[in-house]
Amino acid sequence: MEVLRLDTVDAFVVFDLDGAPHAAGGTRLAPDVSEREGELLARAMTYKFAVLRSPVGGAKGLVRAYANDRDDAMARFCEEIRPLVASRRFLTGPDLGTYEADFAPLRASEWEPHVLNSVVDGVAFEDVLTGFGVAAASDAAMGGLEGRAVAVEGFGKVGAGVAREFARRGGRVVAVSTLSGCVIDPAGLDVDELWEARAVHGDDLVAGLGRPVLPHDVLFETECDVLVPGARVGSIDGARASRIAVSAVVPAANVPYTAAGLHTLGQRGIAAHADFVCNAAAVVGYTSPAHASQEQVLDEVERTIVDLVLASGDHPEGPFAGACAIAEEYLDTWRPAGETPPVPPLA
């Protein structure tokens, strides 16, 4: 694990695997990002590339800045990492708090926008695709979503896509939370109404629905079939895992489990699926041909993620362990012989 601290901006890049010629991962921007968070996220990227059978090391860019300083911070970040990008030592793109436009200075003049940078209903296709992949993972985990209920943490770039695709497949979105609170309806929330409220109110959308606004944490105690954690690392610790009332956890967020949380879920018979499988859609998309249509990318994401969910689901220690086994088996094929395998990404 290597942490490269930048000089011109309060930012750093974390490389997970020593000696990996190429590394990749998104860059996130927030005032409180930490090196430990970066290490966990870079490790998750290593496992994500490995389950997709790609010999690339995980990495993560992290920029400490507030939203009103983001333009200057991202301009400085891009300028300083330019040599890393040019040598393919670090390939990066949007993540929490960043957008494709932030990385325009790093794109070659002849660079052609990938299909993932197209727009669907005003939302970047990359974000729609990640939500689609999480819903596809839920579908495979539950053996179908018709009549199933889901609770979604966060209704931002990805959570909104999860909700829309879940509803399209016949499921009910029974709970949604943002930083402003949580709304619940066992009969199912109107997803179109949620999208419209998000466009007007942002995170305050929960207050604009005419429903009681509950504390954010109530989402994790909602009885339903699927829980989709979508916030920062370590959101499911041992205490929270003891109160979760679902059949399966299908993460949109990276590294949502602590070791204690994962153990508690297993003890309670709740299927904890691997984040680096469920939210892998964007990586699948970026490895598709640049000229591929949105429909072709969606088909490839569905096939890839469903296959991985089914392959990992039979592991005696649960689907997270099964996904780790798939990743570690592939890592052994291209990492130096005798090298200690990286430990799984747990907060």
C-alpha atoms as one frame of an Amber mdcrd trajectory, in Angstrom:
protein
   0.000   0.000   0.000   1.439   3.363  -1.049   0.060   6.817  -0.266   1.207
   9.621  -2.548   0.510  13.028  -0.985   0.205  15.903  -3.420   1.962  19.260
  -3.034  -0.339  21.827  -4.602  -3.664  20.706  -3.126  -4.853  18.901   0.004
  -5.160  15.562  -1.727  -3.548  12.162  -2.070  -3.612   9.037  -4.204  -3.611
   5.588  -2.615  -2.155   2.623  -4.525  -3.134  -0.770  -3.170  -0.689  -3.250
  -4.725   3.047  -2.633  -4.693   4.606  -3.076  -8.106   1.396  -3.168 -10.123
   2.242  -1.439 -13.438  -1.267  -0.065 -13.828  -3.782   1.017 -11.207  -7.211
   2.561 -11.436 -10.022   3.908  -9.305 -12.250   6.934  -8.982 -11.443  10.202
  -7.267 -13.763  11.414  -4.510 -14.014  14.885  -3.041 -15.214  15.714   0.464
 -13.828  17.837   3.323 -13.257  14.821   5.576 -11.813  12.089   3.341  -9.019
  10.202   5.099  -6.067   8.070   4.137  -7.659   5.070   5.867 -10.791   5.539
   3.767  -8.588   5.693   0.685  -6.795   2.476   1.619 -10.090   0.623   2.029
 -11.470   1.979  -1.239  -8.299   1.116  -3.132  -8.416  -2.436  -1.753 -12.058
  -2.738  -2.857 -11.003  -1.685  -6.359  -8.339  -4.403  -6.408 -10.977  -6.997
  -5.577 -13.377  -5.490  -8.121 -10.836  -5.755 -10.921  -9.977  -9.284  -9.793
 -13.540 -10.650  -9.896 -13.741  -9.150 -13.402 -10.477 -10.911 -14.287  -8.522
  -7.773 -15.055  -4.823  -7.567 -13.998  -5.057  -4.035 -12.631  -4.311  -2.834
  -9.130  -6.804  -0.810  -7.161  -6.224   2.868  -6.443  -8.166   5.870  -5.193
  -7.811   9.600  -5.465  -9.038  11.696  -2.523  -9.369  15.473  -2.458 -10.153
  17.311   0.782 -12.304  20.272  -0.192 -15.736  21.791   0.259 -18.116  22.067
  -2.664 -17.491  25.807  -3.083 -13.740  25.145  -3.516 -14.089  22.129  -5.775
 -13.254  23.766  -9.124  -9.889  25.092  -7.993  -9.083  21.937  -5.992  -9.872
  19.627  -8.905  -7.906  21.760 -11.361  -4.833  21.536  -9.127  -5.373  17.821
  -8.538  -5.599  17.045 -12.248  -2.520  19.094 -13.072  -0.410  17.347 -10.429
  -1.457  13.797 -11.303  -1.058  14.383 -15.048   2.257  12.412 -15.243   0.656
   9.454 -13.428  -2.209   9.410 -15.907   0.065   9.792 -18.925   2.120   6.765
 -17.815  -1.068   4.799 -17.003   0.186   4.439 -13.442  -3.127   5.880 -12.226
  -6.318   5.988 -14.279  -9.199   7.816 -12.648 -12.638   9.290 -13.140 -15.743
  10.403 -11.218 -16.674   9.197  -7.734 -18.420  10.747  -4.735 -18.375  14.521
  -5.140 -16.769  14.547  -8.606 -17.998  14.509 -12.193 -16.572  13.625 -15.588
 -16.197  17.317 -16.436 -13.701  17.635 -13.563 -11.275  15.386 -15.450 -11.442
  17.150 -18.814  -7.850  18.494 -18.404  -6.613  14.894 -18.299  -8.396  13.716
 -21.416  -6.386  13.757 -24.619  -7.598  16.142 -27.323  -8.547  13.162 -29.480
 -10.317  11.416 -26.604 -13.795  10.329 -27.613 -16.411  10.333 -24.856 -17.371
   6.814 -23.824 -20.992   5.715 -23.808 -20.843   5.887 -19.990 -20.561   9.667
 -20.291 -23.850   9.969 -22.142 -26.934  11.187 -20.278 -30.246   9.509 -19.382
 -33.024  11.726 -18.004 -30.465  14.296 -16.983 -28.297  11.739 -15.157 -24.908
  10.447 -16.337 -25.280   6.977 -17.819 -22.432   5.785 -15.566 -24.566   6.519
 -12.496 -27.677   4.970 -14.037 -25.580   1.922 -14.913 -24.275   1.450 -11.369
 -27.830   1.548 -10.015 -28.908  -0.892 -12.729 -26.130  -3.285 -11.683 -27.139
  -3.165  -8.014 -30.740  -3.954  -9.000 -29.540  -6.811 -11.218 -27.514  -8.174
  -8.295 -30.614  -7.944  -6.077 -32.659  -9.753  -8.712 -30.160 -12.611  -8.835
 -29.789 -12.731  -5.046 -33.541 -12.946  -4.460 -34.486 -15.079  -7.469 -36.638
 -12.261  -8.839 -37.830  -8.857  -7.648 -41.550  -9.030  -8.408 -43.291  -7.976
  -5.193 -40.010  -7.656  -3.284 -39.380  -4.682  -1.002 -36.147  -2.671  -0.858
 -34.750   0.025   1.442 -32.251   2.363  -0.229 -29.730   4.449   1.682 -29.131
   7.649  -0.218 -31.012   8.991  -3.221 -28.169  10.613  -5.080 -26.429   9.693
  -8.307 -26.620   5.931  -7.738 -29.444   5.415  -5.233 -31.966   7.036  -7.555
 -30.940   4.625 -10.299 -31.293   1.662  -7.944 -34.813   2.721  -7.002 -35.955
   3.254 -10.577 -34.591  -0.078 -11.817 -35.915  -1.969  -8.796 -39.401  -0.585
  -9.478 -39.099  -1.377 -13.188 -38.506  -5.010 -12.247 -41.693  -5.148 -10.175
 -40.267  -4.369  -6.741 -41.369  -1.801  -4.146 -39.148   0.916  -2.736 -40.445
   0.981   0.849 -37.828   3.217   2.473 -35.378   5.887   1.353 -32.930   7.881
   3.446 -30.734  10.905   2.841 -28.623  13.020   5.172 -31.868  14.838   6.037
 -33.749  11.772   7.292 -35.786   8.756   6.227 -39.264   8.194   4.774 -41.044
   4.826   4.860 -44.160   3.397   3.196 -44.674  -0.404   3.317 -46.973  -0.129
   0.292 -44.182   1.444  -1.731 -43.013   4.986  -2.419 -43.663   6.602  -5.803
 -40.239   6.527  -7.492 -41.132   9.233 -10.017 -42.221  11.466  -7.131 -38.887
  10.812  -5.425 -36.965  11.775  -8.574 -38.966  14.986  -8.930 -38.431  15.880
  -5.262 -34.709  15.197  -5.611 -34.463  17.565  -8.588 -36.066  20.353  -6.533
 -34.846  19.715  -2.982 -31.675  17.560  -3.209 -31.093  15.716   0.076 -34.079
  17.534   1.572 -36.372  15.587  -0.758 -37.579  13.517   2.221 -39.180  16.648
   3.667 -40.983  17.449   0.444 -43.067  14.276   0.203 -45.729  15.111   2.764
 -44.753  12.154   4.935 -43.272  11.912   8.445 -39.499  12.327   8.313 -37.760
   9.827  10.583 -34.113   9.681  11.674 -31.743   8.407   9.014 -30.809   5.270
  10.977 -34.412   3.987  10.960 -33.781   2.822   7.390 -31.567   0.015   8.685
 -34.348  -1.355  10.877 -36.999  -1.386   8.145 -38.424  -4.843   7.507 -38.016
  -5.652   3.821 -36.326  -8.096   1.467 -33.267  -6.140   0.351 -31.184  -3.413
   1.992 -29.000  -1.264  -0.273 -26.388   0.646   1.768 -25.173   3.588  -0.260
 -23.100   5.869   1.980 -19.500   5.944   3.161 -17.341   3.056   4.374 -18.182
   1.012   7.465 -21.873   1.886   7.655 -22.807  -1.650   8.754 -21.018  -2.396
  12.011 -21.831  -5.089  14.545 -24.469  -3.050  16.392 -26.313  -2.015  13.250
 -26.081  -5.534  11.771 -27.842  -6.893  14.850 -30.907  -4.741  14.040 -31.139
  -5.214  10.277 -34.351  -6.999   9.273 -33.838  -8.124   5.670 -33.038 -11.257
   3.686 -30.096  -9.801   1.758 -27.749  -6.821   1.842 -26.802  -5.721  -1.687
 -24.435  -2.738  -1.469 -24.202   0.248  -3.750 -21.538   1.752  -1.457 -17.935
   0.611  -1.338 -16.720  -1.218   1.797 -19.982  -0.960   3.735 -19.184  -3.766
   6.203 -16.961  -3.819   9.226 -15.579  -7.252  10.137 -17.955  -7.392  13.118
 -20.900  -6.345  10.959 -20.206  -9.036   8.383 -19.854 -11.683  11.112 -23.125
 -10.640  12.756 -25.022 -10.757   9.482 -23.677 -14.255   8.840 -24.656 -15.415
  12.309 -28.188 -14.147  11.710 -28.529 -15.853   8.328 -28.642 -12.615   6.335
 -26.922 -12.892   2.959 -24.226 -10.192   2.800 -23.272  -9.706  -0.836 -19.948
  -8.231  -1.877 -19.895  -4.543  -2.739 -17.117  -5.113  -5.280 -19.484  -7.394
  -7.213 -22.780  -5.536  -6.795 -21.437  -2.095  -7.746 -19.033  -3.226 -10.481
 -21.208  -2.026 -13.356 -19.174   1.083 -14.186 -15.948  -0.922 -14.514 -17.749
  -3.416 -16.746 -19.059  -0.497 -18.761 -15.694   1.198 -19.200 -14.155  -2.038
 -20.495 -16.855  -2.310 -23.163 -16.146  -0.899 -26.652 -16.457   2.873 -26.839
 -18.949   2.518 -29.698 -21.208   0.118 -27.745 -24.800   1.208 -27.320 -26.396
   1.753 -23.933 -28.456  -1.418 -24.448 -25.339  -3.479 -25.197 -23.606  -2.201
 -22.076 -26.665  -2.927 -19.932 -26.822  -6.476 -21.282 -23.149  -7.078 -20.503
 -23.496  -5.670 -16.998 -26.516  -7.877 -16.274 -24.775 -11.017 -17.504 -21.524
 -10.320 -15.645 -23.007  -9.332 -12.290 -25.670 -12.064 -12.258 -23.007 -14.701
 -13.008 -20.831 -13.433 -10.150 -23.706 -13.246  -7.656 -24.724 -16.822  -8.456
 -21.134 -18.094  -8.403 -20.409 -16.521  -5.006 -23.732 -17.426  -3.419 -22.922
 -21.101  -2.802 -19.897 -20.468  -0.574 -20.395 -22.077   2.863 -19.368 -18.824
   4.583 -21.737 -16.685   2.535 -21.624 -14.651  -0.689 -19.071 -12.100   0.520
 -16.599 -14.878   1.253 -17.482 -16.510  -2.056 -16.712 -13.314  -3.977 -13.422
 -12.905  -2.101 -12.437 -16.446  -3.076 -13.114 -15.677  -6.745 -11.024 -12.503
  -6.550  -8.124 -14.105  -4.687  -7.969 -17.046  -7.072  -7.514 -14.645  -9.978
  -4.986 -12.475  -8.108  -2.825 -15.573  -7.704  -2.571 -15.858 -11.498  -0.746
 -12.564 -12.028   0.790 -11.466  -8.732   4.331 -12.607  -7.778   4.569 -16.187
  -6.542   4.627 -16.454  -2.774   3.226 -12.960  -2.243   0.806 -12.750   0.665
  -2.664 -12.161  -0.790  -4.320  -8.879   0.185  -6.892  -9.152   2.951 -10.531
  -8.550   1.975 -11.851  -4.969   2.007 -13.559  -4.622   5.401 -13.752  -1.419
   7.430
